């Protein structure tokens, strides 16, 4: 058995590369986060288990877990944590690292939605609600898309009435004035983030 | 007017619990003059409200009796009950404290015969039993009260009930004209021993202390177990008076939590371990205890005590901070959470939940009417800047009885040194 097993390499990596990762060592394993999470029973690993796995150096298991993708940002765990760990932020940070490392679970719906949202937003600098919802409905093929759209029909109509969903957006949709400035800004932000998190 | 003869060679001890009594006695037995001030009507503080002490499981009556006897025998201690310090001015060796004394409405003639208690009809909350029951509005604070003298609750003053109490007294002890007074007391040094209070359990929302009858605190459990308590020593749950044979103890209720108390209250683990003995004593093998904990901190040398409880088949340990409590339709509390040894999700039903409630200082250092350095939880730090005002017992740290007595003895020594300096200077 190699001594490597007992090194804290992965904890160090998380501290450097994950948003708020320096808090992971503060977890005292009380379990209140897991018990307070409304999605608790549906996760593979609870937050305190993820933190313990990080400290135990289980890089592969942590980054391939679907748990951090299940977080709905309700912040129940953050307000209850006796050590005030920003658990929600750490979960999102871990999800981002797992995506950048290409380790996230395949066909993870939250990850797919995140990607769709990002692509949609960065194209024109504004979210095209119509294309975003259609993209989500039809991600699993045409017939499934029709089924999804029918099931969500009343919600869609409601949004249209409330002027939150414009059918004309199908033609390209609205955008910001300075698109090239916007992409330059995103590119620079990504450069900085990559350098800081050693993600390049 | 209450006559208090005090000079700048007097030591003022604030708080008449186990720490204050100890500090006063140690100083007085070394030949110093002491004024001991107690907010309540009797000495003894929180210790008198315990059923048993850990680790030997003897009754606090014993330790208090010895101290009360020492107090009685010592002419150098002047005791003021129902008294609170409202201000301290001056400097080491030369302090003046303002002390507000509330009326007891009963004078020194009282023989504790109890006729006034029999005469009045009004019932008031029984503070000694953490308001778990009611007492007559003319009452003896507890069986062990020192001074052994009745008190008349201010709420009945001016009512016919008060006149009944006066009429019933054969010794002329009831004096309904007593007034609040403020006296000035000189002192060379002050020992501040105002002790602790249980953290307000209502603030721990997910545990529902404010919503569920069968969620109580550890201090209330002490009273339930005590034969002098509101249930005569039977462990009956509040909602329906049924025997609570399956009790959950939740550790760190308020303590070690940035949202509540930052510090570890130190005594709660040992208190719960001790209370599992009450369960065994009351119900034998039928008394089941479950301790939910983050980690057990059996302070100092008490690891063997913990190991003995651990070996008891009737006591279960679950490594988990309970996330929330709900009530089922029979009024049983159901505990939800995830344990850390295997990460199993549980929903466990118990008869009664006891919150091992954290300690906070009765008087936070910021509220002491003098410049005092405190830690982030409001306990008194030992600091030169405090001058000759010395924290003792739980005013300075969350401590058990044993360590409070040590702390009180230490502060008495510090106070004696100041008095000796004053005495030398005065020649």
Interface residues (C-beta under 8 A of the other chain):
Chain A: X28 X29 X30 X31 X32 X34 X35 X36 X40 X41 X45 X46 X48 X49 X79 X80 X81 X82 X83 X84
Chain B: X206 X252 X256 X257 X258 X259 X260 X294 X295 X320 X321 X322 X323 X324 X336 X337 X338 X339 X340 X343 X345
